[in-house]
Amino acid sequence: MEKLRRVLSGHEDEEQGLTTQGTAFLWLPSGLKLFAVFYTIGNIAALASTCFLMGPVKQLKKMFEPTRLIATIVMLLCLIFTLCAVFWWGKKGLALLFCIFQFLAMTWYSLSYIPFARDAVIKCFTSCLS
């Protein structure tokens, strides 16, 4: 409860340090590779946490339902391609691009669990662009 009060009051000193450390990877000699690997591990951990909450079988069934099948496949491909760009292809820029795609894919995948959220996002973007 104390931590929640600190965050809501704007005194989140501990979390700021973790964010700074993660971003500091970008400025190290091979930091972009480290950032991409740890970012991917973090997204895998986020998926694993939902497996813990609802069970792995139910999670896999929900992941591959028709409403979120494309989002799941794109998200998993982005995870794999990020690691391929780092370890096999050795392309730092491509790894960073796949990290951005990971963020977008994970966001779209997460929105699929909220009723009408993807429709609202699409309407928001179309109204902003027109």
C-alpha positions as CSV (number, residue, x, y, z in Angstrom):
1,M,0.0,0.0,0.0
2,E,2.9,2.3,0.8
3,K,4.4,1.8,-2.7
4,L,1.0,2.6,-4.3
5,R,0.9,5.9,-2.3
6,R,4.4,6.8,-3.4
7,V,3.6,6.2,-7.0
8,L,0.4,8.1,-6.9
9,S,2.0,11.0,-5.2
10,G,4.8,11.1,-7.8
11,H,7.6,9.9,-5.5
12,E,8.6,6.8,-7.5
13,D,12.4,6.9,-7.1
14,E,13.0,3.1,-7.3
15,E,11.2,2.6,-10.6
16,Q,13.0,5.6,-12.2
17,G,16.3,3.8,-11.6
18,L,15.2,0.7,-13.4
19,T,14.0,2.7,-16.4
20,T,17.3,4.6,-16.5
21,Q,19.2,1.4,-16.4
22,G,17.2,-0.2,-19.2
23,T,17.7,2.9,-21.4
24,A,21.4,3.1,-20.5
25,F,21.9,-0.2,-22.4
26,L,21.4,1.8,-25.6
27,W,24.6,3.7,-25.0
28,L,26.9,0.8,-24.2
29,P,29.1,-0.6,-27.0
30,S,26.9,-3.6,-27.6
31,G,24.0,-2.1,-25.6
32,L,21.5,-2.2,-28.4
33,K,21.8,-6.0,-28.5
34,L,21.5,-6.2,-24.8
35,F,18.4,-3.9,-24.9
36,A,16.8,-6.0,-27.6
37,V,17.4,-9.2,-25.7
38,F,16.2,-8.0,-22.4
39,Y,13.2,-6.3,-24.0
40,T,12.3,-9.6,-25.6
41,I,12.8,-11.5,-22.3
42,G,10.5,-9.0,-20.6
43,N,7.8,-9.5,-23.1
44,I,8.1,-13.3,-22.8
45,A,7.9,-12.9,-19.0
46,A,4.7,-10.8,-19.5
47,L,3.2,-13.6,-21.5
48,A,4.3,-16.2,-18.9
49,S,2.7,-14.1,-16.1
50,T,-0.7,-14.5,-17.8
51,C,-0.1,-18.2,-18.0
52,F,0.4,-18.2,-14.3
53,L,-2.9,-16.3,-13.8
54,M,-5.1,-18.4,-16.0
55,G,-3.1,-21.6,-16.6
56,P,-1.0,-22.4,-19.6
57,V,-3.6,-24.5,-21.5
58,K,-6.4,-21.9,-21.1
59,Q,-3.9,-19.1,-22.1
60,L,-2.8,-21.0,-25.3
61,K,-6.5,-21.6,-26.2
62,K,-7.3,-17.9,-25.7
63,M,-4.2,-16.8,-27.6
64,F,-5.2,-18.8,-30.7
65,E,-8.8,-17.9,-30.8
66,P,-9.9,-16.5,-34.1
67,T,-10.3,-12.9,-32.7
68,R,-6.7,-12.7,-31.7
69,L,-5.0,-15.3,-34.0
70,I,-3.3,-12.7,-36.2
71,A,-2.2,-10.6,-33.3
72,T,-0.7,-13.6,-31.6
73,I,1.2,-14.7,-34.7
74,V,2.6,-11.3,-35.4
75,M,3.6,-10.9,-31.7
76,L,5.4,-14.2,-31.6
77,L,7.1,-13.5,-35.0
78,C,8.3,-10.2,-33.7
79,L,9.8,-11.9,-30.6
80,I,11.6,-14.4,-32.8
81,F,12.8,-11.9,-35.4
82,T,14.2,-9.7,-32.7
83,L,16.3,-12.5,-31.4
84,C,17.3,-13.5,-34.9
85,A,18.4,-9.9,-35.7
86,V,20.6,-9.9,-32.6
87,F,22.2,-13.3,-32.6
88,W,22.2,-14.6,-36.2
89,W,22.0,-11.6,-38.5
90,G,23.9,-9.2,-36.3
91,K,21.9,-6.2,-37.4
92,K,21.4,-3.7,-34.5
93,G,19.1,-1.4,-36.4
94,L,16.9,-4.3,-37.4
95,A,16.8,-5.5,-33.8
96,L,15.6,-2.0,-32.7
97,L,13.0,-1.9,-35.4
98,F,11.7,-5.3,-34.3
99,C,11.6,-4.0,-30.7
100,I,9.3,-1.3,-31.9
101,F,7.2,-3.9,-33.7
102,Q,7.2,-5.9,-30.5
103,F,5.7,-3.0,-28.6
104,L,3.1,-2.4,-31.2
105,A,2.2,-6.1,-31.5
106,M,2.1,-6.6,-27.8
107,T,-0.2,-3.5,-27.5
108,W,-2.5,-4.8,-30.2
109,Y,-2.5,-8.3,-28.6
110,S,-3.3,-6.9,-25.2
111,L,-6.1,-4.7,-26.6
112,S,-7.7,-7.9,-27.9
113,Y,-8.6,-8.9,-24.3
114,I,-10.5,-5.7,-23.7
115,P,-14.0,-5.6,-25.3
116,F,-14.3,-3.1,-28.1
117,A,-10.8,-1.7,-27.4
118,R,-9.3,-2.4,-30.8
119,D,-12.4,-0.8,-32.5
120,A,-12.0,2.3,-30.3
121,V,-8.3,2.6,-31.2
122,I,-9.1,2.2,-34.9
123,K,-11.8,4.9,-34.7
124,C,-9.5,7.2,-32.8
125,F,-6.7,6.9,-35.4
126,T,-9.1,7.3,-38.3
127,S,-10.7,10.4,-36.8
128,C,-7.3,11.9,-36.2
129,L,-6.1,11.2,-39.7
130,S,-9.1,12.6,-41.4
